[in-house]
Amino acid sequence: MVEKEKPCCAAEALRRIRQVDVGGITVGLAMLDDIIDEVQELHLPTRDAIINELIRRVKVYNYVPPSAEEKYREAIYRKYEEKVKP
């Protein structure tokens, strides 16, 4: 397992923004690449387990509106699949 450097502060986390299409709206998500790498290393057994862990970690660094959470879950999982299965 490769030890990733965690951001020292919110400003550093903001430098690690990835643009994601969430229900037709482009949003910036901080730390997404690091989150995907970390979740991949967990070797979770099911799609739902992966999505739940992704969204849990994304919420640490980003605001996810409750009314749009399902769209965020789908969008984040698409990015996960793109990175894991190129």
C-alpha positions as CSV (number, residue, x, y, z in Angstrom):
1,M,0.0,0.0,0.0
2,V,1.4,3.4,-1.0
3,E,1.1,6.0,1.7
4,K,-0.5,9.1,0.3
5,E,0.2,12.5,1.7
6,K,-2.9,14.0,3.3
7,P,-3.6,17.7,2.8
8,C,-2.3,19.8,5.6
9,C,-5.3,22.1,5.5
10,A,-8.5,23.0,3.6
11,A,-6.6,25.1,1.1
12,E,-4.4,22.2,0.2
13,A,-7.4,20.0,-0.3
14,L,-8.9,22.6,-2.6
15,R,-5.9,22.3,-4.8
16,R,-6.9,18.6,-5.4
17,I,-10.2,19.3,-7.2
18,R,-11.6,17.0,-9.8
19,Q,-14.5,18.1,-12.0
20,V,-17.4,15.6,-12.1
21,D,-20.7,15.7,-14.0
22,V,-23.4,15.2,-11.4
23,G,-26.8,15.0,-13.0
24,G,-25.8,17.3,-15.9
25,I,-24.1,19.8,-13.6
26,T,-20.3,20.0,-13.4
27,V,-19.1,20.2,-9.8
28,G,-15.6,20.2,-8.3
29,L,-14.9,17.5,-5.8
30,A,-11.9,17.8,-3.5
31,M,-9.6,14.7,-3.0
32,L,-11.6,12.4,-5.3
33,D,-8.5,10.8,-6.9
34,D,-7.1,10.0,-3.5
35,I,-10.4,8.7,-2.2
36,I,-10.8,6.4,-5.2
37,D,-7.3,5.0,-4.7
38,E,-8.0,4.4,-1.0
39,V,-11.3,2.7,-1.6
40,Q,-9.8,0.5,-4.3
41,E,-7.2,-0.8,-1.9
42,L,-10.0,-1.9,0.5
43,H,-11.1,-4.6,-2.1
44,L,-14.7,-4.2,-1.1
45,P,-16.9,-7.1,-2.2
46,T,-20.0,-5.4,-3.7
47,R,-20.9,-2.3,-5.8
48,D,-23.0,-1.0,-3.0
49,A,-20.2,-1.3,-0.4
50,I,-17.9,0.6,-2.8
51,I,-20.4,3.3,-3.4
52,N,-21.2,3.7,0.3
53,E,-17.5,4.0,1.2
54,L,-16.9,6.4,-1.7
55,I,-19.7,8.8,-0.7
56,R,-18.8,8.6,3.0
57,R,-15.2,9.7,2.2
58,V,-16.3,12.3,-0.3
59,K,-18.4,13.9,2.4
60,V,-15.4,14.4,4.6
61,Y,-14.0,17.0,2.1
62,N,-17.1,18.1,0.2
63,Y,-20.7,19.2,0.8
64,V,-23.1,16.8,-0.8
65,P,-26.7,18.2,-0.8
66,P,-29.1,15.6,0.6
67,S,-31.5,16.2,-2.3
68,A,-28.7,15.3,-4.8
69,E,-27.0,12.5,-3.0
70,E,-28.1,9.7,-5.3
71,K,-26.8,11.6,-8.3
72,Y,-23.5,12.2,-6.5
73,R,-23.3,8.5,-5.7
74,E,-23.8,7.5,-9.3
75,A,-21.3,10.1,-10.6
76,I,-18.6,9.2,-8.1
77,Y,-19.0,5.5,-8.9
78,R,-18.6,6.3,-12.6
79,K,-15.3,8.0,-11.9
80,Y,-14.3,5.1,-9.7
81,E,-15.0,2.7,-12.6
82,E,-13.1,4.9,-15.1
83,K,-10.0,5.0,-12.9
84,V,-10.1,1.3,-11.8
85,K,-11.1,-0.2,-15.2
86,P,-9.5,1.9,-17.8
